[in-house]
Amino acid sequence: MSNGINISLPQSEQAKFRAWVKQQTAETNRKCQQLVVKHTLDLERRAKRSAPANKKTGEGAFLKAQIHHVFTSDKLGGEVYTNVKYAPYQEFGTGKYAPRGILPGYETYARQFKGKGIRKVNIYPRMYFFPHYERIKKIFIKDLNKMGFR
């Protein structure tokens, strides 16, 4: 994933969710679509708001502008992504700062972005995607559980 960051539920969870939705009424299906759209757009909004940027120099505005969402054709799946090549380095840090100060559980994933030592660049991690993803994922699952998803 060296070309950016892409966030979605794990494939196993998506399959479980889709199987459950197939057994539900059209009304429940519509409510699930609304939840997917709501939480996907919320994640995109929060990631854009939290992406590192310097208001004086304008640096980082490009990163914020390149955070997007996409939905599956049935609106039962949503993804928030950016293809900005330096996005993971902003998220997880580089050099001596990688992968320090990040969410527990992401250390192994973050190590791939530490750098190859081509030049010495030490960027402190400024997580703007994954903290929001973790929070919204919990709310999304809680909302689905209220509808009967287990």
N, C-alpha and C positions, 0 to 999 in steps of 0.2 A: 504494500500500500504506500509506496514511496511517492506516488503522484498526488497525494492529498489525503483527506479524511472523509470517510463515509460512515454514517451511523444508521443502523437499523436493528431491529430485534434479531436474535440468532435464528437461523433457519429452522431449528427444531421447534422453537416457540411459534414461529410463523405458521408452520404446518399444523401444530396443535390448535392454534387460533382459527385457522381456516376450516379445519375439520369441525370444530365446534360451531362456527357460524353457519355451515351448511345444514346443520340440524335445527337451526333457529327459524323463527318467523321472519317475514319480510320487514316487519317493524323493527325487530331486534337487529337485523342486518343493516337497516338504515341508521339506527343509533350507533352501531359499531363503526360505520363509515364516518359518521359525524365525530366520533371520538378520535379516530385515526387522523382526520383532517385537523381537528382542534389541537391535538398534541404535537403533530408534526409542525404545524405553523408556529406553535408556541416555542418549540425547540429552535426553529430557524430564527425567530425573533430574538430569543435570549442569546443565542450564539453570536448573532450580528452585534447585539448590544455589548457583549462581553469581549469580543475579539480585540486584541491589543491594537491600539492606534495612538499616534501622537498628534494631537490637535494642532500644534504649532507647525509641524513640518508636513502634515497630511499623510505621513507614513502609516500604513495600516488601513487606509480607506479602501484600497484595492481589495484587501483580504475581506473586509466587511461586505463589500459589494459582490464578492464572488461566493458567498454562502447562499445556497439555494435548496429548494425542496423539490421532490418529485413524488407522484403518487402512482400506484399501480392502476390499471384501467378500471378495476372494480372498486377502487378507493378503500380497499381493506389493507393496504400496505402503503407506508410512507417512508421516505428517506430524506435525510438532511445531509448535504455533502458540500465539499469544496474541492476543486481540482488545483488550487493554488499549491505549487510545489513546496513552498516553504511553510505551509500551514501546520504540518505536524511538528516542525522544529519550533514554531511559536508555542504550540500546545505543550510539548514535552521538554523543551529546552535542548541545548546542545553542549558539547564539550564537558567540562567538569560539572556542569549543572544538570546534566541528563543522567538518569531520570529521577532527580531529587524533587521533593516537594509536590509530587503528583498524587492523585487518588490511589489508595491501596487497590491492588489487583491489576493495575495498568503498567507496572514496572517492566515486565518482560516485553510487552507490546511496544513500549516507549523506547527500549534500548535500540531498536533497529534504526531510530532516527538520531542517535547520538552523534554520528558523523564518522568519517573515515580518516580524520587527521590531516586532510589536505591543507587546511589552513586553520589557524586557531581562532575559533569563534565561540565564545561562551555566552549563550543566551539563557537567561533564567526562564524556567517553564511558566507560562501564563495560560493555564487551562481555561478555555472558553467554550469548548464543546462538551467534553465528557462529564463535568459536574452537572450541567443542565440535563444531559441525557440520562444520567443515573436518577436524578430527581423526577423527571417527567416519566421515565419508564415505570417507576414505582406508582405514581399517580395513575398512569394509564392502566396498569394491571389491577390496581384497586378499583378503578371505575368499571373495568370488565368483570371483576369478581362480584360487584354489586348487581351485575346483569346476569350472573349465574355461571360465568366462565371459571373453570378450575384447572 
